[in-house]
Amino acid sequence: MAKLLVIAEHRDGKLSVATLELCRVAKEIAPALGLEPAAAVFAKDDSIAKEVANYIPEVFVVADPAVAVYTADGYTQAAKAVVEAKDVKGVLIPHTYDGVDYAAKVAMAINAGIVSNVNKVVVEGGKPVCTRNIYNGKLQETKTISTDKFVISIEKGAYDPAEAGAAGSVTAVSASFGPIRTKVKEVVSTSTGGVDISQAKIIVSGGRGLKDADKYKATVIPLAQKLGGEYAGSRPVIDSGWTEPSRQVGQSGKTVTPDLYLALGISGAVQHVAGMKGSKCIVAINKDPEAPIFNIATYGIVADLFEVVPALMEKL
Ligand SMILES: Cc1cc2nc3c(=O)[nH]c(=O)nc-3n(C[C@H](O)[C@H](O)[C@H](O)COP(=O)(O)OP(=O)(O)OC[C@H]3O[C@@H](n4cnc5c(N)ncnc54)[C@H](O)[C@@H]3O)c2cc1C
């Protein structure tokens, strides 16, 4: 049977959560498309492939020095090899920095239609129907892909990760690589404190409503620590130096999908919301009842945060 293929993302020997989210999507929609769910891993060896096989029944691995580190050319050529060798009709790619870089190249290479930055896929009439945000999240659009082959890039956090099950098979696929036009010379971590807020389950995030660095530090950080979570901020908080850049949430910062996102004195500008709207539960405290953050908040508290947070700390 033809395949619906997830392309795995990994770095430094670690599999991304986004890959597991796509495994869930593949298993959910493959039957209605008449396809079998599978994944492909491009790496120096098959260790990551064995890990992915816990989440999806079949894994193809291109183990080659050409894909030991990510490059768009390397991944595109490896993807084409698997698509051709294994009768792949659909490809799912995480909509991450790497995914944005190479998804359209894969679509070109395999002559497929593509919809990117998707947050929901269903199947109607045997075709994938993709929903995605446009105009910075102000509108949503739905697109059906009618080409024989398709590529879909899916936003991080749009789906829960697949649960591990019985180990699937791992099969090697060989690829002959042409020129790879970029060379990774060095990978530099931008994280100053070693904190990756994108993996946090609880985030307390502060905005300009905190007024200054001292109040941010005295309000947001203790509450985050009390809840066993991470602290973060909107862009003005970062630009003003109240906390480090790796903790910025939003379009030009990190995308986060915690179980709880507590927004303190954040108005809810589209650029901020773009980075946290996938949170499972959003609690907003803002003294302006018209603040746009209340449009997406699960719970909204219209009040002065400097009254609510001390009361909350006392209760906790
Ligand atoms: C290209 C581009 C990229 C951007 N990227 C990002 C990004 O990645 N992340 C990001 O956050 N922004 C980003 N921005 C900026 C964004 O447009 C907003 O300016 C920013 O998110 C606003 O931050 P804020 O909510 O903290 O501040 P404000 O919009 O000033 O909101 C402060 C809020 O605090 C409330 N408040 C004040 N005092 C209190 C109090 N005592 N108690 C309770 N509430 C109170 C006010 O009612 C107000 O709603 C970007 C902008 C551009 C143009």
The ligand as a MOL file (V3000), in Angstrom:
LIG
                    3D

  0  0  0     0  0            999 V3000
M  V30 BEGIN CTAB
M  V30 COUNTS 53 58 0 0 0
M  V30 BEGIN ATOM
M  V30 1 C 7.4910 42.0770 13.3040 0
M  V30 2 C 7.0590 42.0770 14.7470 0
M  V30 3 C 7.3600 41.0010 15.5280 0
M  V30 4 C 6.9520 40.9640 16.8670 0
M  V30 5 N 7.2360 39.8750 17.6200 0
M  V30 6 C 6.7580 39.8150 18.8910 0
M  V30 7 C 6.9830 38.6450 19.6800 0
M  V30 8 O 7.6420 37.6830 19.2700 0
M  V30 9 N 6.4600 38.6220 20.9320 0
M  V30 10 C 5.7370 39.6690 21.4560 0
M  V30 11 O 5.2740 39.5740 22.5970 0
M  V30 12 N 5.5380 40.7910 20.7230 0
M  V30 13 C 6.0490 40.8900 19.4720 0
M  V30 14 N 5.8590 42.0290 18.7650 0
M  V30 15 C 5.3090 43.2050 19.4640 0
M  V30 16 C 3.7900 43.1910 19.5700 0
M  V30 17 O 3.2310 43.8240 18.4440 0
M  V30 18 C 3.3090 43.9610 20.8260 0
M  V30 19 O 3.8220 45.2760 20.7650 0
M  V30 20 C 3.7320 43.3350 22.1320 0
M  V30 21 O 3.3830 41.9570 22.1490 0
M  V30 22 C 3.0310 44.0150 23.2850 0
M  V30 23 O 3.5500 43.5230 24.4820 0
M  V30 24 P 2.7280 43.6330 25.8400 0
M  V30 25 O 1.4400 42.9210 25.7070 0
M  V30 26 O 3.6490 43.2260 26.9320 0
M  V30 27 O 2.5360 45.2070 26.0040 0
M  V30 28 P 1.2520 46.1070 25.8050 0
M  V30 29 O 0.6250 45.8840 24.4830 0
M  V30 30 O 1.6790 47.4950 26.1340 0
M  V30 31 O 0.2290 45.5710 26.9000 0
M  V30 32 C 0.3790 45.7590 28.2650 0
M  V30 33 C -0.9110 45.2840 28.9110 0
M  V30 34 O -0.7840 45.3150 30.3100 0
M  V30 35 C -2.0320 45.7000 30.8610 0
M  V30 36 N -1.7690 46.2530 32.1970 0
M  V30 37 C -1.1060 47.3800 32.5220 0
M  V30 38 N -1.0050 47.5090 33.8640 0
M  V30 39 C -1.6330 46.4130 34.3980 0
M  V30 40 C -1.8690 45.9700 35.7220 0
M  V30 41 N -1.4220 46.6660 36.8030 0
M  V30 42 N -2.5650 44.8250 35.8980 0
M  V30 43 C -3.0280 44.1060 34.8630 0
M  V30 44 N -2.8200 44.4740 33.5640 0
M  V30 45 C -2.1200 45.6120 33.3470 0
M  V30 46 C -2.5940 46.7250 29.8920 0
M  V30 47 O -4.0130 46.7900 30.0070 0
M  V30 48 C -2.1370 46.1300 28.5590 0
M  V30 49 O -3.1440 45.3090 27.9930 0
M  V30 50 C 6.2540 42.0660 17.4310 0
M  V30 51 C 5.9430 43.1690 16.6170 0
M  V30 52 C 6.3510 43.1810 15.3080 0
M  V30 53 C 5.9960 44.3810 14.4640 0
M  V30 END ATOM
M  V30 BEGIN BOND
M  V30 1 1 1 2
M  V30 2 1 2 3
M  V30 3 2 2 52
M  V30 4 2 3 4
M  V30 5 1 4 5
M  V30 6 1 4 50
M  V30 7 2 5 6
M  V30 8 1 6 7
M  V30 9 1 6 13
M  V30 10 2 7 8
M  V30 11 1 7 9
M  V30 12 1 9 10
M  V30 13 2 10 11
M  V30 14 1 10 12
M  V30 15 2 12 13
M  V30 16 1 13 14
M  V30 17 1 14 15
M  V30 18 1 14 50
M  V30 19 1 15 16
M  V30 20 1 16 17
M  V30 21 1 16 18
M  V30 22 1 18 19
M  V30 23 1 18 20
M  V30 24 1 20 21
M  V30 25 1 20 22
M  V30 26 1 22 23
M  V30 27 1 23 24
M  V30 28 2 24 25
M  V30 29 1 24 26
M  V30 30 1 24 27
M  V30 31 1 27 28
M  V30 32 2 28 29
M  V30 33 1 28 30
M  V30 34 1 28 31
M  V30 35 1 31 32
M  V30 36 1 32 33
M  V30 37 1 33 34
M  V30 38 1 33 48
M  V30 39 1 34 35
M  V30 40 1 35 36
M  V30 41 1 35 46
M  V30 42 1 36 37
M  V30 43 1 36 45
M  V30 44 2 37 38
M  V30 45 1 38 39
M  V30 46 1 39 40
M  V30 47 2 39 45
M  V30 48 1 40 41
M  V30 49 2 40 42
M  V30 50 1 42 43
M  V30 51 2 43 44
M  V30 52 1 44 45
M  V30 53 1 46 47
M  V30 54 1 46 48
M  V30 55 1 48 49
M  V30 56 2 50 51
M  V30 57 1 51 52
M  V30 58 1 52 53
M  V30 END BOND
M  V30 END CTAB
M  END
